[in-house]
Amino acid sequence: MPITPIHLRDHLTGESPKEIRTVLADDRRKLVLIALRGGALMAAHKALHPITIHCLEGAGELRIGDQSVDLAPGTIVPLDAEVVHEVLGKPDLTLLVTMFRPVKSP
C-alpha cells in the first residue's frame, strides 16, 4: 500500500474566520482540520463517534457544559460520542479533529 502524506497547511486558505476542511475520510476514521480566527466560535455541537481534539497552533477554549479546557499547541482532548461541546479561538486557533468510526461487519 502506498504512503500518502497529508500536508495540513495546504488545506487552509486563511480567508474566513471559521474554516473547516476534511483532510481524510474512510470507513474507519475521519480527520478534520479546523481554523478559528479573530475569536470565532464553533457553536455547540456533538459528534456521532468518539473524537480527539488536537490543538496544533494558537490558543482557544473548549467548553463542555460548565467545564472548560484551555487549548494550546500540543493539547489533545479525547471526547466520547454525543458529548455536546463548543470551541472558541482566543483569538486564533488551529485544530485537528480525529473521528473514530466503528468497524463495519463484513
C-alpha positions, 0 to 999 in steps of 0.5 A, spaced: 500 500 500 502 506 498 504 512 503 500 518 502 502 524 506 497 529 508 500 536 508 495 540 513 497 547 511 495 546 504 488 545 506 487 552 509 486 558 505 486 563 511 480 567 508 474 566 513 474 566 520 471 559 521 474 554 516 473 547 516 476 542 511 476 534 511 483 532 510 481 524 510 475 520 510 474 512 510 470 507 513 474 507 519 476 514 521 475 521 519 480 527 520 478 534 520 482 540 520 479 546 523 481 554 523 478 559 528 480 566 527 479 573 530 475 569 536 470 565 532 466 560 535 464 553 533 457 553 536 455 547 540 455 541 537 456 533 538 459 528 534 456 521 532 463 517 534 468 518 539 473 524 537 480 527 539 481 534 539 488 536 537 490 543 538 496 544 533 497 552 533 494 558 537 490 558 543 482 557 544 477 554 549 473 548 549 467 548 553 463 542 555 457 544 559 460 548 565 467 545 564 472 548 560 479 546 557 484 551 555 487 549 548 494 550 546 499 547 541 500 540 543 493 539 547 489 533 545 482 532 548 479 525 547 471 526 547 466 520 547 460 520 542 454 525 543 458 529 548 455 536 546 461 541 546 463 548 543 470 551 541 472 558 541 479 561 538 482 566 543 483 569 538 486 564 533 486 557 533 488 551 529 485 544 530 485 537 528 479 533 529 480 525 529 473 521 528 473 514 530 468 510 526 466 503 528 468 497 524 463 495 519 461 487 519 463 484 513 
